[in-house]
Amino acid sequence: MKQQLTYLDAGTGSLIVSVVVAGAAGLGVILRLTWRRIVGFFSPKRRAEQRAEAQHAAEQGAGDHDSTVSERADAPVEPRA
């Protein structure tokens, strides 16, 4: 059996470190976004917004559904915190 000589030069080591750091950063971003979605789903603010939308829709009546949809489409989008 032949003995293989392996060599990791500085470029290869740098590439490995870069891949590990980028993977950790990407995983951190994914976890952060997922956590914010989970917390946002159960937040009282979201529930209050849903109640307000339901109340608004109830006040408009069942026949005015199309106007409610167009109002929502024209409403400005608020950035999430």
Secondary structure, 3 states (H helix, E strand, C coil): CCCCCCCCCHHHHHHHHHHHHHHHHHHHHHHHHHHHHHHHHCCHHHHHHHHHHHHHHHHHCHHHHHHHHHHHHHCCCCCCC
